[in-house]
């Protein structure tokens, strides 16, 4: 891949789109299915690349950026649990410099000098399954997985069988206490379990993490009970009353309540002590009875944690310092091409199965044509593959000394393997440079793209139509029953008899499908926008648009106006590239025609303006400009949003309040032009006190 420092803004924007889509899919497979398809190292590399591009091009940060997300949607197999407080994941550090930067950022955010004490708790990062345990009056009442961070799976019955999880707490815990931690399996127990699996003629598990995750997510609790699982407590969610003032003291309280806390956790006061602990744990890693993949650092003082707050998918006050990846050697047997929903051709290396860190892997993504050319990967090559967890690796390098004498460079296809249309690299008109991705030009005639668009439309984050799974979408498309989203809602009218007479179908199954479709004729605005499949617009961006415009009529009217771009970029979290993509969608007559056909079949619910009880700024749009002296800009923005305000990056006639500090410039003039209320920092703090 081209170095980030050499990317143009256009190249950066396109790569951020690709990364957002790819990382989201890996999140779904890892968190939602316990079936990841790339290694931890490969996944971390994608996130590092995304973060580096965002740091260099902050105006291109996407609303659906991976930095805004955590986990994946909960499985349909279990009842759902809405977390009282989100279960967020952590940002990653990979080098000592990342850790020292983390400590320095915290000091800057809090306005602490180098002499001020800043303590951290440091703990091994267990490679298991995150779980949340809710206790009421000291009794265990509910257990859940992380899920997508907001909603998890109810696995209460299974967690009751884990011996390390107390069913009744000791001492005097808070009336409501939600303890979070990691379910894991020791190496000894894992190997013994696999011996029993093989003796019974069953398939052995790949590694302890997958084994623990699969054991906890069983529909039959007796299966979980038969598995040797353990639990380490290290965090908390909802608490009716805080039993301690620091992370360290909370862990001691957990021990008093009856939980197992990792004995290796240590309290450190400097970056040097933190890194020394990291190296100590790294040296002891091989001798530990369980798998770890790094060390986690958390600001110890809970008041400081509260001030630091969160950024989208992770807390500012914690970070995970990952261990280096493991490597192995294997052979590339073939390079296959997969065609995605947007027509992108993705090469996948088929490998001679090899064990890397105890896991057998046989596939690796090669990302794109340039990645193959850069590494000069050829069929028959011996390659070094890398992983840091439990899944498919990435190819690190080719072993040229072992290359077959008759090998030839891989030729990337110029024809789509699905529909036979030409596959090309688009040229950007502004820069004259080729896009990094090769895309099928088949558009609507390419089954890979058409079917994937329909799959996206009925997916859980969009219309969520039960019974319209991958198999039925493909079959209905192949038989010409559906070609566009509106066709789905006409199935019961136009093709009811044909569906009832299909093999494997009948009156009952057809009626069940038609009823499921009818139940989705009313849908929220955010889901509707997400379902349209607009380039650059995912679930997060759709929610931003829905909260801003409140109704589909207002949204579509704004997109037809001359001020469409200005209206969009005024929405916090939406930049020029996303705005242009949305406008381009509405500028296409065939998109408008398809949208109108769809609107004739469904009712789109309006979104009520946000309400925050007792807040004087709920639902108002605020803009900060100039220098803030009482708090940092990040802290001010976080407090405003917590009170229900919308924080915008630019002033318009829709702005309600401008908070102007010393050095305010053009934004202040613009606010005065539009008659916007202007407050200094003291007046703002008095207003929100």
N, C-alpha and C positions, 0 to 999 in steps of 0.2 A: 504494500500500500504506500501511496505517496506520503512523505512526512507531513505532519499537520502544519508545520511552518510554511510549507509550499502550496497549501491548498488555497484556491480562490474561494470567495464567498459562495459562488454557485456550486462548486464542487463540494464544499463543506455542507451546504444545505441538503444536497442530494444524498450525501453519505449519512448525515444525521437521520434522514428519513429511513434509509436502509437499516441503520443500526437500531432505530426505535422498533421497527417491525420485527427484526430478527431477535432482539433481546426479549421482546414481549412473548414471542413464541417459545423461547427457551424457558422463560419464567413459568409459562403455563405447563410445560412438560415436567419441569422439576418440582414445582410446588403443588400442582394440581393432580399430576398423574404418577408421581414417584418414578418417572421414566425419562430422565434427562437424556439428551442426544448429543451433548458436547461436554467436554471436560470442564472442571472448575477453572482451570487455567485458561482455556479458550474463552469461557464466559467472562472471566475477569478481564481478559485482553479486550474483549468487545466493549465492556463498560469503561475501561481505561481510555480506549480510543474515543469513545463518545464524550467522556469528561474532558479530554484534552481539546477536542474540537469545540466544545461548548465554551471552554475557558478562553480560547482564542477568538471565537465569534459569539460573544454573549447575546447579540441581537438575533441570532438564529436559533436560540434555544427553543425547542418545540414544546407546545403544551402537553404533548404525549411523550415527552422525553423519558427515557428509562430512569433518569434522576428523580422523576416525580412518582415512580411506581414502586410497589413492593408485592412479591408473591404472585399468586394467580387465584382465580375464582375457585370457590369451594366445589367439591364433587357433588354431583346430583345424588349419589348413593346415600348421603347422610342428611339429616335435618340440619338446618343452618343456625348458626349462632352469631348474632351481631355483637362485636366486641364493644364494650363500654368505652374503652380507649383503644385506638388503633394499635395493632401489633406491627411495628415498623421494622425494617431491616437496617443494617448498618452500612455506612460507606466503608470502603476498603483502603488500606495502606499496603504498599508492596515494598517500600524501601525505607531506610532510616530517615531520609529527608522528608518523606510523607508524614512520619510521626512527629518530627520536630515542627513541621509546618502546621500540623493539627494543634499542637500545644500553643504555638504562636498565634494562630487564628483565634483561639479561645480567649487568650489574653487581650487581643485587640478588641474583640467583640465586647468583652466585659470592662474594658478600660483598665486592666491590671498591669502594673509595671513588673519588671523582672524579679523584684524583691518580694512581691506579694506572694503568700503561700497559695499554691494551687495543687491539691492532692487528687490522685486518681486511684481507682480500684482496677487491678489488672487480673484477668482471669483467662484460663485456657478456653479456646473456642471449640466446644464439643461438636462433633460432626454427627448430628442426629436429627430428630424431628421436633420442631418447636411446638410447645403445648401450653395452654392457659388453663389454670385450675381455679374455679370460683368456690369460695367458702362463705357460707352465711351462718352467723352465730357459731363459728368453729366447725361446721359440718360441710363436707365436700358435696356440692350440689350439681356442679356442671363442669365438664372438661371439653376443650375445643382445640382444633388445629389453628394454625395461623391463617390459612386460606389466602385471601388477597390482602390481608392486613386489616380490613374493615369487617369482613364476614368470613367465619371459619366453619368447620364441620363439627357437629356434636358427636364426640367420641367418649361421652361420660362413662358408659358401661365398660368400655375397653380399658380406660384409664383406672377404673376402680380395681382392676386386677394387677396393677403394677405395685409391687411391694414397697417401693420407695415413696409412694404417694400416700400420705396419711388420709384416712377417711374422716378422722376427727382430730382437730388440732389440740396441742397441749397449751397450758397457760391461759392467758387472757388476750387472744388475738382480737383485731378489730371486728365489728359486727359483719362487715363486708370486706373480704380480702381476696383479691384475684392475683394468684401467684403464677409467674411464668418461668419456664425453664425448658430443658431439653430432655427428651426421651431417647435413650441410647442403649446399645448392646455391647458388652465387653468382648474382647477378642476370644477369650476362652469359651464364653457362652456361644459366640457365633460359630466357631469351628465345631463345637459339640452339636449345635442345631443342624449344621450342614451334614454332619455324619448321620444324624437321624433321618434327614431328608433323603440322602442317597440310599440308606438302608431300606427305606420305604419305597424306593423307586421314584421319588419325586425330584424335581429339578432343584439343585442347590441355589442358595442366594448368592448374589454377586459380591456383597460387602455388608459390613455391620449397619451402615446407615440405611441402605435400602431394606435390609431385614427388619430393622426397628420400625421404619416408616410403614412398611407393609403390614407388620404385626399389629400396629396400633389402629390402622385403618381397615380392619376386618369387620364384616357385617356380623360375624359370630363371635361374641366376646370370649367364648371358651377357647377359641384359637389363640387369642391374645394372651389369655391366662396361661396357656401352655408354653409361651415364649418367655425366655429369661430377660426381662426388660428392667431398666433402671431409670432414675430421674434425678437430675441436678436442678435445683432452684437457683435462679440468679436475677430475677427481675419481678416486676409487678405491674398490674393494670389499675383497675378501680380499687380504691381503699377508702373506707368510710372515715377513718382517722389515721393519720400517719404515725406509726409507732417509733419512728426514728428520724433523725435529721440528716443522715448521710447514707450513701450507698453501702458503705462498710457496716454501719450499724444495722441497716435493714437486713443484711445477710446474717448478722448475728441473731436478729429477731427471728428470721426464718428457722434457724437451727433450734431456737427455743420452742418454736411452734411444732417442731417435729420433722422438718424437711432436711434432706441431705444437701449440703452446700459443698462445692468443690474445695478440698483442703489446700489446694495450691494457690488459691486467690491471695493476692498481696496488695497492700496499699503503698503506693509510690508517690514521691514528692517532686521529682524532676523528670525531664525527658531522658536524661542519662540513666536514671534508675529504671524507667519504663523499658528502655532498650536492653538493659542488662537482664531484666526479667524475661524479655522475649527470647534472648539468646539462651538463657538457662532452660526455659521450657522447650525450646527447639532441640537442645542437646538431649533432653530427657524424653523427647517425643516417642522414640522407638521403644522405650521401656514402659510407657504408660499402658494400662490395661484396656484403654479405649482409644478411639480415633479422635484426633483433633486436627484442625486445618489452619490454626493461627492462634492469636491472642487478642482479647478484647480489652480496650481501655475506656474507662468511664470517669467523667468528672465526679468526684466523691460527694461534694456538697450538694444536697438536693435543692437548696434555694438557688444556687448557681445553675443547676440543670434547668430549673424553671425559667430563669432569665434567658438562658441560651435558646431554649425552645427547639423547634424542629424545622427542617427544610423538606417538604414534600414527602419523601419516602424514608427519611432517616433523621435521627436526632443530631443536633450540632455538638452535643456533649459526649459523644461516643464514637469510636471507630474500631474496625477489625483489622488487625495487622496479619496478613496472610503469609503462610509459609511458601517457600519455592515449590514449583511443580516437580512431579516425578516424570521420568522419561523411559522409553523402550524403543527397540528397533523392530520394524516389520517391512512388508513389501506391498506396494500399490498394485493390486490385481486388475483394477479397472477404474475408469472415471465416468460416472453417470451424471446425467443432466436432469434436474428437476425444474419444472416451470411453475412459478408462483402466481398469486392472484393478480399481481400487477404486470404479469408477463415477463418478469425477471427470470433469466436462466441461471440457476445456481449449480455449480459443479460439486459433486460429492465423491470423495475418494473411497473406493472399496478396498479394504485392507485384508491381508492375511491375518486372521484372528491372532491377537497377541495379548498376553497378560501384563497389565501395567498397574503396579500397586495392588495386586490382588483382584483386578477386574479384567475380564476378557472384552476387548473392543475390536470392532471390525469396520467402522466408518469414521470419516472425518470430513468436515466441510472445507472446501477450498475457496469459499467466498465468491470469487469472480475470476474473469479472464486474466486480469492483471496479476492477481495473486498466484495463479498457476505459472504465468510467465516469469514473475519475479523470482520464485523459488525453483523454476524450471522443473516442475514435477511431471514425470512421465510414467506411463504404464510400465510395470516391471522394475521400477526404481526401488531400492532399499531406502527407507526413510526413518528418521527419528521422530517419534510421536511423543506427545507430552500430555500429562493430566495431573490434576492436583486433588481430584475427588474420586468420583465413582462412575464416570461416564465416558462418552466418546472423546478421543483426544484431538488435538490440532497437530498438523505436520509442522515440525520445527525446522527441519532442513533435510536435504537429499544427501545421501552418502555416495558421492560421485565415484569413489574408488570401486564401488560394487555395481555400477551401472552396466547393464547388458550392452555388448558391443554393437548390436543392431537396433538399439533404441532410437526412436525419433521423437522430436518435440510434439507435445500434444496440440492438436489443432482444434480450437474451440469451434463448435458448430455454428454455421451461418443459417441453418434451417431449424425451426422449432420442432423438437421431437414429438410434440403432441399433435399439432395441426398442419405441419408442413409449410407454414408461412415463413417469410424471411425473418431472421433474427439479426438485429442491428444494434450498434452502439450509437445512440443519438448524439448529435453535435449541438452544443449550446450556441445559440445564435449570437449571444453577447460576447462570449469568450473565444468561440471557434474551436474549443476543446471537446474531446469526446467524453461522454458519460462513462463512469467506471463500470456500469452494468450493461449487459447485453439483454435486450428485451424483444419478445416476439411482437411482430407487427400485426398479428392476426386480430387483435382487438376483440370485438364482440363475437367473431367467428371461432375464436380459439376456445375449445372446451375447457382447457385448464383455467383460463381467466374467467370465462362466463360462470362456470360452476363455482369457482372460488368466490366470486362476487356474491352469488346467491347464498353460499354458505355463510359468508360474512353477514349478509342481511338477516338471516334467521338465527345467528349465533346469540349466545347468552347476553352479551353486552349490547346487542341490537334488539331485534324483535323477539328473540327467545321463544321460538315456536316449537313446542314439543312435538316430536314425531317427524320433524323435517330435518333429520340428521343427514350426515354425509352420504349414506347409501341411498336414501330416498331422493335427495336433491339430484344426485347423479342420474338415477334411474328416470326420474320425471323429466330431467333435461334431455337425456338421450332419446326419450320417446316423444319429445316435442310438446310436452304438457306445460312446461314453464320455460320462458326465455328471459323474463325480466321480473322484478319484485312484484309488480301489480298482478302478474299471472298467478301468484301463489294464492291471492285472496279470491281468485275466480275459479279455483279448482273445483269447489263444491258445486258451482253453477255450470261451468263449461265441460268438466271432465269427470263428474261424479260417477257415472256408470262405468267409464273406462277404468277408474281406480278400483271400484268394487269388484270388477271382473279380473283384476290383475292376479297373477299367481301369488299366493300367500296372503292375499287380501280378502275381505268380505264385507258384509254390511256393517258389522260391529267395528272393525278396524278402520274402515273408511269414515264412518260417522265420528269416531274418536279423533281422527285427524282433522276433519272439517270443524269439529267443535274447538279443537286446539287453535286452529287458525282464526276462528271467529273470536276467541278470547283475546286475541292480539289485535283486534281492529281498533282498539283504543290504546295509545302508547304515549309515554312521556316524550317531551320535546328533545331532550338530550339523546335518548335512545334512537329516536327517529333520525336525527342529524348524523349520529354515528353510523347508522345502518346504510346511509346513502353511499358510503365508500369514497368520500371526497379525498383526494390526495392530500396527505399531511394531516388529515383530521381523524383523530382517534377518539377514544372514550373521554379522555381528559379534556381535549379541546372542545368536544361536543358539549360537555357540561358547562364549560366557560361560556360558550355561545348561548346555550339555553338560559343560563342565569342572567346573561346580559340583555337578551332581546325579549325574553319571557313568552313569546308566542311565535308560531311558525309564520303567521301573516306578517308580523313585524320584521322577522328575520329575512324573509324573501323580499319584502318591500325594500328593506335597507340594502340588500344585495343588488337590487335593480337601480338604485339611486347612484348619482354621480359621486356621492361622498362615501361609497361602499368601503373603499380601502381605508379612508380616514376613520370611519366608524369601527372597523375591525381592529386596527392597530391601537385604538384607544382602549381596547379590552386588555387588561393586564394578563400577560402570558401568551399573547398572540402577536407575532412579528410580521414583517413585510412579506416574507415568503409564504407563510400560511395564509395571510390575507389575500395575496394574489392567487393562490391556488383555489381558495373559496370563490373568489370573484370569477375566475376562469370557468369553474364548474357552472355557475349560474349564467355565464355568457354563452354557453352551448345550447342551442335550441333543442337538440335531442334530449339533453338532460332535463330541461324544463318540461318537455312533453312527457317524459317518463315520470317525472315528479308529479305532474298533474294527474296522470293516470293512477298513480299510487294514492294521491290524496283523495281521489274519488272513492277509494276502498276503505280508508282508515280515518280515524279521528285522532288528532294530535293534541294532547293536553297542554295547556298553558303552564308556565312555571311561575309560581307566586314569588314576589320579591322577598328576600331573606328578612327574617325578624329575629332580633336578639333582645330578649326581655330586659328592660331597664337600660338599654344602651341608647344614648342620644345620637349615635352615628350609624345605627343599623340601616342597611340598605343604601347608604349614601356613598357617593364616589369621591374619594379623597386623593390628593396628589401632594407629595412632599418635594420641596425644592430648597436649595441653599444648604447651609451647614446646621446640623442639629447639635446642641451643646449638652442636653440632659441625658441623651441616650443615642446609641448608634442608629443609623438608618435601618438596618436589618431589624433591630429590636422594635423600632417605631412601627414599621410595616407589620410585623407579627402581631403587635398589640392591637392595631387598627382592625386587622382581619379577624382577630379573636372576638372583637366587639361587633362583628357583622358588617363592617364597612368593606367596600370594594376599593382596592388601591390601584390606581391607574398610573401609567408612566408619562402621560401627556395631558395637557389641559385642553378641554373643549367646552362647548356650551352645556354639555351634560355633566360637567364637574360640579360637585356641591361645595367642597371645601378645599382650599389650598393652604397647606401649612408651610409658611415661608420663613426660613432661617436667614442669617447673615449671608450675603453673596447671592441672594435670589436674583435671577435675571429674566430671561425671556418668558419663562412660565408665569412669573408674577405679572408681567405686562399683559400676557394673554388672559390671565384670570380677571384683571381689571377691565379688559376689553369686553369680556362676557358677563361682567357683573357677578363673578364668583366670590363667595365669602372667603376672605383672607384672614388667617390667624397666625400669630407668632407661636413659638414653641410653648411658652408658658400658658397662653390662652388655650391651646390644644390640650395640654395636660390637664388644665382645669376642667375642660369640657368632658374629658373621658374619665376623670377621677372617680 
